[in-house]
């Protein structure tokens, strides 16, 4: 049974929604002058009025009954008040088959609202698919509108946000709608690494339509109302005889915790759009802009005494890497990306002395912080985004190695693990690394080590940089010999500490954990003018 909008969104959000409806839907319905004669301006006003009504009152009510906002309500909530400039409001579909040429099947603006506006005063281009008009299905005109704003965004250097709520291709238009998808895909690819691209899935998104969000930098979903899948439950049932619901096949939980297709899920439309405004503040407008700097009230030289005792003395005991991250970043504000997927690695955005930074950290609470296939891919994609958009990366290392087992080997851990290594190695942005405890084997190299052009590499006194843990190493070195306990103690004394790396210059300093924030902020100031380039190439060949 459908929940009412007030119950779903809460009273405060419902009041906000009511005010939005007042300025997006309460539009006069104009009538032509007597005798059918009307001025051009009257015709313009009539078309504009019809465009603002979308698919009409009944379909709008049906959208609300599903717990969803309309396309225009979403745009109004996402952008600063009165900042939206709409483009192509008068565009209509060009299909003349199956009765589509009838006047009642023509909607000004077709099934998508496009234009540009501001989020906290910063320019952004937006398209919002209108499910009340032909189920938000993509026509040639619909695709043309989206392509236009993407071209504009690349020209001026501004991010693109897509609010997806579409039933898929418009069947009546046949191949023209497929061509429209391909036109959008091409622009997704051309814009990649040029301007940030964000997809918010707020309804169905099926078939070929899923590849546009997949090509963007970040994909977010709304719980219970959004779905992403190539083929729906009915097709799956007919082909594989599997019984699966829409939610199980392509819901927010599936894609944020199992497949890794989506980066985060939100409770409802209002929560999603307000969170998107917050997330947008971390991003530069284009690859030519530096990382944004906000006003900070958190002293850059603040000491964090709790860090001196946070890492357990026993190397087998777990702790929460998020405790370290929250303690160090400005005002404990950390926007985690993919928090429910590959939990053995933590990635997200924060600020240090007001400057946006990307955070990567092994999570000892999950699988001891081992790197595996999913965590390697998750980390690599995040690092490459930060590198593309000039966002410094801070890496917290506590990694005992790569996860062993046949499942990982058969799944291609060698190839996938190489992605994270590749991402850190090719990155030319400022890279600061802190080894909090374990840094074993090849995983030590992978995690933004000095050997991969790390700019500043620190170790805490609890750090252990070695080929492997002491127990395993002793069993190999002293196999079959007596007094292995003494040998293990000797190995620990020689290698299970930060000094072997420090004396070789592989870490720049062994620091008191409480000073970590101060040192990172100071280093970021120094590295702000960093300039580094890679050898010229058409493009590299990352092990995909």
C-alpha positions as CSV (number, residue, x, y, z in Angstrom):
1,X,0.0,0.0,0.0
2,X,1.4,3.4,-1.0
3,X,2.6,5.6,1.8
4,X,1.5,9.2,1.8
5,X,4.3,11.7,1.0
6,X,4.1,13.3,4.5
7,X,4.6,9.9,6.2
8,X,7.5,8.9,3.9
9,X,9.4,12.2,4.0
10,X,8.6,13.5,7.5
11,X,6.8,16.7,8.4
12,X,9.7,19.0,7.8
13,X,10.5,17.5,4.4
14,X,6.8,17.6,3.6
15,X,6.6,21.3,4.4
16,X,9.6,21.8,2.1
17,X,7.9,19.8,-0.6
18,X,4.8,21.9,-0.3
19,X,6.7,25.0,-0.9
20,X,8.4,23.4,-3.9
21,X,5.1,22.5,-5.4
22,X,4.0,26.1,-4.9
23,X,6.7,27.4,-7.2
24,X,6.9,24.4,-9.7
25,X,3.4,23.2,-10.2
26,X,1.0,26.0,-9.3
27,X,1.0,27.6,-12.8
28,X,-1.9,29.2,-14.5
29,X,-3.6,27.3,-17.2
30,X,-4.0,29.9,-20.0
31,X,-6.7,29.9,-22.6
32,X,-6.4,31.2,-26.2
33,X,-8.3,34.3,-27.1
34,X,-11.8,34.0,-28.4
35,X,-12.1,32.7,-31.9
36,X,-8.9,30.8,-31.7
37,X,-6.8,33.8,-32.5
38,X,-3.8,34.2,-30.1
39,X,-0.7,36.2,-30.1
40,X,2.7,34.5,-30.3
41,X,3.2,35.5,-26.6
42,X,0.0,33.8,-25.7
43,X,1.0,30.6,-27.5
44,X,4.4,30.8,-25.7
45,X,2.7,31.1,-22.4
46,X,0.3,28.3,-23.1
47,X,3.2,26.0,-24.1
48,X,5.1,27.0,-21.1
49,X,2.2,26.3,-18.8
50,X,1.7,22.9,-20.3
51,X,5.4,22.0,-20.0
52,X,5.3,22.9,-16.3
53,X,2.4,20.6,-15.7
54,X,4.3,17.6,-17.0
55,X,2.0,14.6,-17.6
56,X,-0.8,16.2,-15.7
57,X,-2.4,16.2,-12.3
58,X,-3.4,12.5,-12.2
59,X,0.1,11.3,-13.1
60,X,1.7,13.7,-10.7
61,X,-0.5,12.3,-7.9
62,X,0.5,8.8,-8.9
63,X,4.1,9.8,-8.7
64,X,3.6,11.1,-5.2
65,X,1.7,8.0,-4.2
66,X,4.8,6.0,-5.1
67,X,6.8,8.1,-2.6
68,X,8.6,10.0,-5.4
69,X,8.9,13.7,-6.3
70,X,8.3,14.9,-9.9
71,X,11.1,15.9,-12.2
72,X,10.7,19.6,-11.6
73,X,10.3,19.2,-7.8
74,X,13.6,17.3,-7.8
75,X,15.4,20.1,-9.7
76,X,13.9,22.8,-7.4
77,X,15.1,20.9,-4.3
78,X,18.6,20.1,-5.7
79,X,19.5,23.6,-6.9
80,X,19.7,27.0,-5.2
81,X,16.3,28.9,-5.2
82,X,15.6,30.7,-8.5
83,X,18.9,29.6,-10.0
84,X,17.6,27.1,-12.6
85,X,17.7,28.2,-16.2
86,X,15.7,25.7,-18.3
87,X,16.8,24.8,-21.9
88,X,14.6,23.3,-24.6
89,X,11.3,23.6,-22.8
90,X,9.4,23.7,-26.2
91,X,11.1,20.6,-27.7
92,X,8.6,17.9,-28.7
93,X,9.1,14.3,-29.9
94,X,9.0,13.8,-33.7
95,X,7.4,10.4,-33.8
96,X,4.4,10.0,-36.1
97,X,3.8,6.3,-35.8
98,X,1.2,4.4,-33.6
99,X,-0.9,7.6,-33.0
100,X,2.0,9.5,-31.5
101,X,1.4,12.4,-33.8
102,X,-1.9,13.3,-32.0
103,X,-1.9,16.5,-30.1
104,X,-2.7,14.8,-26.8
105,X,0.5,12.8,-27.2
106,X,2.7,15.9,-27.6
107,X,4.1,17.4,-24.4
108,X,6.4,20.5,-24.5
109,X,9.8,19.5,-23.2
110,X,9.0,15.8,-23.8
111,X,9.9,13.5,-21.0
112,X,13.0,15.3,-19.5
113,X,13.7,18.6,-17.9
114,X,17.2,20.0,-18.8
115,X,19.2,23.2,-18.0
116,X,21.7,24.6,-15.6
117,X,21.7,26.2,-12.2
118,X,23.7,26.6,-9.0
119,X,24.5,24.5,-6.0
120,X,25.8,26.8,-3.2
121,X,26.5,29.3,-5.9
122,X,28.5,26.9,-8.1
123,X,27.5,26.1,-11.7
124,X,26.1,22.7,-12.5
125,X,24.2,21.2,-15.5
126,X,21.2,19.0,-14.7
127,X,18.7,16.7,-16.5
128,X,15.8,15.3,-14.7
129,X,13.7,12.6,-16.4
130,X,9.9,13.0,-16.0
131,X,8.2,9.7,-15.3
132,X,4.8,11.4,-15.7
133,X,5.4,11.9,-19.4
134,X,5.5,8.5,-21.2
135,X,7.1,6.9,-18.2
136,X,10.2,9.0,-18.7
137,X,11.0,6.9,-21.8
138,X,13.8,8.1,-24.0
139,X,12.9,9.5,-27.4
140,X,15.2,11.1,-30.0
141,X,14.2,14.5,-28.7
142,X,14.8,13.5,-25.1
143,X,18.3,12.3,-25.9
144,X,19.0,15.5,-27.9
145,X,18.2,17.6,-24.9
146,X,20.5,15.6,-22.6
147,X,23.3,15.7,-25.2
148,X,23.0,19.5,-25.5
149,X,23.5,20.2,-21.8
150,X,26.4,17.7,-21.7
151,X,28.1,19.5,-24.6
152,X,27.5,22.9,-22.8
153,X,28.9,21.5,-19.6
154,X,32.2,20.3,-21.3
155,X,32.5,23.7,-23.1
156,X,32.2,25.8,-19.9
157,X,33.8,23.3,-17.5
158,X,30.9,22.4,-15.1
159,X,29.7,19.1,-13.6
160,X,26.7,17.1,-15.0
161,X,24.0,15.6,-12.7
162,X,21.5,13.2,-14.1
163,X,18.3,12.4,-12.1
164,X,17.2,9.1,-13.7
165,X,13.6,8.0,-13.6
166,X,12.8,6.3,-16.9
167,X,11.0,3.2,-18.2
168,X,13.7,2.8,-20.9
169,X,13.7,3.4,-24.6
170,X,10.5,4.7,-26.3
171,X,9.4,1.7,-28.2
172,X,7.3,3.7,-30.7
173,X,10.5,5.4,-32.0
174,X,12.4,2.2,-32.5
175,X,16.0,2.6,-33.6
176,X,15.9,6.4,-33.1
177,X,15.7,5.9,-29.3
178,X,18.6,3.4,-29.4
179,X,20.6,6.0,-31.4
180,X,19.8,8.5,-28.7
181,X,21.2,6.2,-26.0
182,X,24.4,5.8,-28.0
183,X,24.7,9.6,-28.4
184,X,24.5,10.0,-24.6
185,X,27.0,7.1,-24.0
186,X,29.5,8.8,-26.3
187,X,29.3,12.1,-24.4
188,X,29.6,10.2,-21.1
189,X,32.9,8.8,-22.4
190,X,34.2,12.1,-23.8
191,X,33.3,14.0,-20.6
192,X,35.0,11.4,-18.4
193,X,37.9,13.0,-16.6
194,X,36.9,16.4,-18.0
195,X,33.9,17.3,-15.7
196,X,32.5,15.3,-12.8
197,X,29.4,13.2,-13.8
198,X,26.9,12.1,-11.2
199,X,23.9,9.8,-11.6
200,X,21.1,9.7,-9.1
201,X,18.8,6.8,-9.8
202,X,15.3,7.8,-8.5
203,X,13.1,5.3,-10.3
204,X,13.5,2.5,-12.8
205,X,16.5,2.3,-15.1
206,X,16.6,-0.8,-17.2
207,X,18.1,-2.3,-20.4
208,X,20.6,-0.2,-22.3
209,X,19.8,2.8,-20.2
210,X,21.9,1.5,-17.3
211,X,25.1,2.1,-19.2
212,X,24.9,5.8,-18.9
213,X,25.0,5.7,-15.1
214,X,27.7,3.0,-15.3
215,X,29.9,5.4,-17.3
216,X,29.5,8.3,-14.9
217,X,31.8,8.9,-11.9
218,X,29.3,8.3,-9.1
219,X,26.0,6.4,-9.1
220,X,23.6,6.9,-6.2
221,X,20.2,5.3,-5.6
222,X,17.1,5.8,-3.6
223,X,16.0,2.9,-1.4
224,X,12.8,1.0,-2.4
225,X,12.0,3.2,-5.4
226,X,15.0,2.8,-7.7
227,X,16.1,-0.1,-9.8
228,X,19.0,-0.9,-12.1
229,X,19.1,-4.0,-14.2
230,X,19.9,-5.1,-17.8
231,X,16.9,-7.5,-17.9
232,X,13.9,-7.5,-15.6
233,X,12.6,-10.3,-13.4
234,X,10.2,-11.6,-16.1
235,X,13.1,-12.1,-18.7
236,X,15.3,-13.7,-16.0
237,X,12.5,-16.1,-15.2
238,X,12.0,-17.1,-18.8
239,X,15.7,-17.6,-19.5
240,X,17.1,-19.0,-16.3
241,X,14.0,-20.1,-14.5
242,X,15.0,-18.0,-11.5
243,X,12.3,-16.3,-9.4
244,X,13.6,-12.9,-8.3
245,X,11.9,-9.6,-7.4
246,X,12.9,-6.2,-8.8
247,X,14.4,-5.3,-5.4
248,X,16.5,-8.4,-5.2
249,X,17.6,-8.1,-8.8
250,X,18.4,-4.5,-9.1
251,X,17.4,-2.6,-5.9
252,X,19.6,-0.2,-3.9
253,X,20.7,-2.9,-1.4
254,X,21.8,-5.2,-4.1
255,X,23.9,-2.6,-5.9
256,X,25.4,-0.9,-2.9
257,X,26.4,-4.1,-1.0
258,X,26.6,-7.0,-3.5
259,X,27.4,-5.8,-7.1
260,X,29.2,-2.5,-6.3
261,X,27.4,-0.8,-9.2
262,X,26.1,2.0,-7.0
263,X,28.1,4.1,-4.6
264,X,25.5,4.9,-1.9
265,X,21.8,4.7,-1.2
266,X,19.5,7.2,0.5
267,X,16.2,6.9,2.3
268,X,14.0,8.9,0.0
269,X,14.1,11.6,-2.7
270,X,14.5,14.5,-0.3
271,X,17.3,12.8,1.6
272,X,19.0,11.9,-1.7
273,X,18.9,15.4,-3.1
274,X,20.0,17.2,0.0
275,X,22.9,14.7,0.4
276,X,23.8,15.3,-3.2
277,X,24.1,19.0,-2.5
278,X,26.5,18.2,0.4
279,X,28.5,15.8,-1.8
280,X,28.8,18.4,-4.6
281,X,30.6,20.7,-2.3
282,X,33.6,18.4,-2.2
283,X,34.1,18.4,-6.0
284,X,35.9,20.7,-8.4
285,X,33.9,22.0,-11.4
286,X,36.3,20.5,-13.9
287,X,39.7,19.0,-14.4
288,X,41.2,22.5,-14.8
289,X,40.1,23.5,-11.3
290,X,42.0,22.8,-8.1
291,X,40.3,21.0,-5.3
292,X,37.8,23.3,-3.6
293,X,38.8,25.1,-0.4
294,X,36.1,25.9,2.2
295,X,36.4,28.0,5.3
296,X,37.6,25.9,8.2
297,X,37.1,26.5,11.9
298,X,39.1,23.4,12.8
299,X,42.7,24.4,13.7
300,X,45.2,22.9,11.3
301,X,47.7,22.4,14.2
302,X,45.2,20.6,16.4
303,X,46.7,17.6,18.2
304,X,44.7,14.4,18.6
305,X,46.1,12.7,21.8
306,X,43.6,9.8,21.4
307,X,45.5,8.5,18.4
308,X,48.6,7.7,20.5
309,X,46.7,4.8,22.1
310,X,44.2,3.9,19.5
311,X,46.2,1.1,17.7
312,X,46.3,-2.0,19.9
313,X,49.7,-3.3,21.0
314,X,48.8,-6.8,19.9
315,X,49.1,-6.8,16.1
316,X,46.2,-9.4,15.8
317,X,43.7,-7.1,17.5
318,X,41.3,-5.1,15.3
319,X,40.5,-1.4,15.5
320,X,38.3,0.9,13.4
321,X,40.1,2.9,10.7
322,X,37.2,5.2,10.7
323,X,38.1,6.3,14.2
324,X,41.4,7.6,12.9
325,X,39.9,9.2,9.8
326,X,37.2,11.1,11.8
327,X,39.7,12.2,14.4
328,X,42.0,13.8,11.8
329,X,39.8,15.4,9.2
330,X,38.1,18.8,9.6
331,X,35.2,18.7,12.1
332,X,34.9,14.9,11.8
333,X,33.1,15.4,8.5
334,X,33.8,12.4,6.2
335,X,31.6,11.5,3.2
336,X,32.2,7.8,2.7
337,X,31.9,6.3,-0.7
338,X,30.6,2.7,-1.1
339,X,30.3,2.2,2.7
340,X,28.5,-1.1,2.4
341,X,30.6,-2.7,-0.4
342,X,34.2,-4.1,0.0
343,X,34.2,-2.9,3.6
344,X,37.9,-4.0,4.0
345,X,38.9,-0.7,2.4
346,X,37.5,2.7,3.2
347,X,37.3,5.5,0.6
348,X,35.6,8.9,0.7
349,X,36.0,12.7,0.8
350,X,36.9,15.0,3.6
351,X,38.6,18.3,4.2
352,X,41.9,19.2,5.7
353,X,42.3,22.8,6.7
354,X,39.3,23.5,4.4
355,X,40.9,21.7,1.3
356,X,39.1,18.8,-0.3
357,X,41.0,15.5,0.0
358,X,40.4,11.9,-0.9
359,X,40.8,9.4,1.8
360,X,41.8,5.7,1.3
361,X,42.4,3.4,4.2
362,X,42.5,-0.3,5.0
363,X,39.9,-1.4,7.5
364,X,41.3,-3.9,10.1
365,X,37.8,-4.6,11.4
366,X,36.9,-6.4,8.1
367,X,39.1,-9.4,6.9
368,X,42.0,-7.8,8.9
369,X,42.2,-5.2,6.2
370,X,43.4,-7.6,3.5
371,X,43.1,-6.5,-0.1
372,X,40.9,-8.6,-2.3
373,X,39.3,-8.3,-5.7
374,X,36.4,-6.0,-4.7
375,X,38.5,-3.7,-2.5
376,X,41.2,-3.3,-5.1
377,X,38.6,-2.3,-7.8
378,X,36.8,0.0,-5.3
379,X,40.1,1.7,-4.3
380,X,41.4,2.0,-7.8
381,X,38.4,3.7,-9.2
382,X,38.3,6.2,-6.4
383,X,42.1,7.0,-6.7
384,X,41.7,7.6,-10.5
385,X,38.8,9.9,-9.9
386,X,40.8,12.0,-7.5
387,X,43.8,12.0,-9.8
388,X,41.6,13.2,-12.8
389,X,40.2,16.1,-10.7
390,X,43.3,17.3,-8.8
391,X,42.1,16.1,-5.4
392,X,45.1,15.1,-3.1
393,X,45.0,11.6,-1.6
394,X,45.7,10.6,2.0
395,X,46.3,6.9,2.5
396,X,46.1,5.1,5.8
397,X,47.9,1.7,5.6
398,X,47.3,-1.3,7.8
399,X,47.4,-4.2,5.4
400,X,48.6,-7.8,6.1
401,X,48.6,-8.6,2.3
402,X,46.3,-9.9,-0.3
403,X,43.5,-12.2,0.7
404,X,44.5,-15.9,0.0
405,X,42.3,-18.6,-1.4
406,X,41.1,-20.3,-4.6
407,X,38.1,-18.0,-4.9
408,X,40.4,-15.0,-5.2
409,X,42.9,-16.6,-7.4
410,X,40.3,-18.0,-9.8
411,X,38.5,-14.6,-9.7
412,X,41.6,-12.9,-11.0
413,X,43.1,-11.2,-7.9
414,X,46.4,-10.7,-9.7
415,X,44.7,-8.7,-12.5
416,X,42.3,-6.8,-10.2
417,X,45.0,-6.1,-7.5
418,X,47.1,-4.6,-10.2
419,X,44.4,-2.0,-10.9
420,X,45.0,-0.4,-7.4
421,X,48.7,-0.5,-7.9
422,X,48.3,1.0,-11.4
423,X,46.0,3.8,-10.0
424,X,48.4,4.9,-7.3
425,X,51.5,4.6,-9.6
426,X,50.0,6.8,-12.4
427,X,48.6,9.4,-10.0
428,X,50.4,12.8,-10.2
429,X,48.3,14.6,-7.5
430,X,49.8,15.1,-4.0
431,X,50.0,11.7,-2.2
432,X,50.5,11.5,1.6
433,X,50.7,8.0,3.2
434,X,50.6,7.1,6.9
435,X,51.4,3.5,7.9
436,X,49.5,2.9,11.1
437,X,50.5,-0.8,11.7
438,X,51.0,-3.6,9.2
439,X,52.4,-3.0,5.8
440,X,53.3,-6.5,4.5
441,X,54.4,-7.9,1.2
442,X,53.3,-6.7,-2.1
443,X,50.3,-4.9,-0.5
444,X,52.8,-2.5,1.1
445,X,54.0,-1.6,-2.3
446,X,50.5,-1.2,-3.7
447,X,49.2,1.2,-0.9
448,X,50.8,4.4,-2.2
449,X,54.3,3.5,-1.1
450,X,57.3,5.8,-1.6
451,X,58.3,3.5,-4.5
452,X,55.0,4.5,-6.4
453,X,56.0,8.2,-6.2
454,X,54.4,8.9,-2.8
455,X,55.3,12.5,-1.9
456,X,55.3,12.2,1.9
457,X,55.3,8.8,3.7
458,X,55.0,8.6,7.5
459,X,55.0,5.6,9.9
460,X,53.6,5.5,13.3
461,X,55.7,3.8,16.1
462,X,53.3,0.8,15.8
463,X,54.2,0.3,12.1
464,X,55.6,-2.9,10.8
465,X,57.0,-2.9,7.3
466,X,58.1,-6.4,6.3
467,X,57.7,-9.1,3.7
468,X,55.2,-10.9,6.0
469,X,54.3,-11.3,9.6
470,X,56.9,-12.5,12.0
471,X,55.3,-16.0,12.7
472,X,55.1,-16.9,9.0
473,X,58.5,-15.6,8.2
474,X,60.2,-17.6,11.1
475,X,58.4,-20.8,10.0
476,X,60.1,-20.4,6.6
477,X,63.5,-19.1,7.6
478,X,64.0,-21.5,10.6
479,X,62.0,-24.5,9.3
480,X,62.8,-27.6,11.2
481,X,65.0,-25.8,13.8
482,X,64.6,-25.5,17.5
483,X,64.0,-22.3,19.5
484,X,61.5,-20.8,17.0
485,X,60.2,-18.6,19.8
486,X,63.6,-17.0,20.2
487,X,63.9,-16.7,16.4
488,X,60.5,-15.0,16.2
489,X,61.5,-12.5,18.9
490,X,64.7,-11.8,16.9
491,X,62.7,-11.3,13.7
492,X,60.3,-8.9,15.5
493,X,63.2,-6.9,16.8
494,X,64.8,-6.6,13.4
495,X,61.8,-6.2,11.1
496,X,58.5,-5.8,12.9
497,X,59.0,-2.1,13.4
498,X,59.3,1.0,11.3
499,X,63.1,1.3,11.4
500,X,64.1,-0.9,8.5
501,X,62.0,1.3,6.1
502,X,63.1,4.5,7.8
503,X,66.8,3.9,7.6
504,X,66.4,3.2,3.9
505,X,64.4,6.4,3.3
506,X,61.2,4.4,2.4
507,X,59.3,6.4,5.0
508,X,60.2,10.1,5.6
509,X,59.7,10.1,9.3
510,X,58.4,8.1,12.3
511,X,55.8,10.4,13.8
512,X,53.8,10.6,17.0
513,X,50.2,9.7,16.0
514,X,48.8,12.7,17.8
515,X,50.6,15.1,15.4
516,X,49.3,13.4,12.2
517,X,46.7,16.1,11.4
518,X,49.1,18.9,11.9
519,X,51.7,17.3,9.6
520,X,49.2,16.4,6.9
521,X,47.8,20.0,6.8
522,X,51.4,21.4,6.6
523,X,52.4,19.0,3.9
524,X,49.3,19.8,1.8
525,X,50.3,23.4,1.9
526,X,53.7,22.6,0.6
527,X,52.4,20.2,-2.1
528,X,49.8,22.7,-3.3
529,X,52.2,23.8,-6.1
530,X,53.2,20.2,-7.1
531,X,53.6,19.7,-10.8
532,X,54.3,16.2,-12.1
533,X,53.6,14.6,-15.5
534,X,53.7,11.2,-17.0
535,X,55.3,10.3,-20.3
536,X,53.2,11.2,-23.3
537,X,50.9,8.4,-24.6
538,X,47.7,8.2,-26.5
539,X,46.3,6.4,-23.5
540,X,47.6,3.8,-21.0
541,X,46.5,0.2,-20.9
542,X,45.3,-0.4,-17.3
543,X,44.7,-4.1,-16.6
544,X,40.9,-4.0,-16.8
